[in-house]
Amino acid sequence: MAKHWYPVIDYVSCISCGSCTDKCTHGVYDTDKAPSAHVIFPDGCVDQCHGCGNLCPSGSITYNGDATGWVPPNQQRV
């Protein structure tokens, strides 16, 4: 588990679909607030996992500490 790798949610573009909270089995998200995405345990995030970000239909998830070059697949370009 990583201490400097965790999801960062863009709440402006997040549509509160619950994809991220449903995907993560490491306790990173507050399931009591689902489907809204609220990170409560960033240390539980698996280093270089993009699982929730790949599922996010609005591309609202990026990762603190990400130097992999990964881009959210559904991110809206402006």
Number of C-alpha atoms within 10 A of each C-alpha: 13 13 13 14 19 26 25 16 17 14 13 7 13 17 17 18 15 18 20 25 24 13 14 16 11 14 15 21 25 15 17 9 12 16 17 19 26 19 19 12 13 20 17 19 24 17 16 16 14 19 13 21 26 18 17 22 20 18 22 24 28 20 21 13 14 17 8 7 6 13 15 20 15 15 16 11 5 3
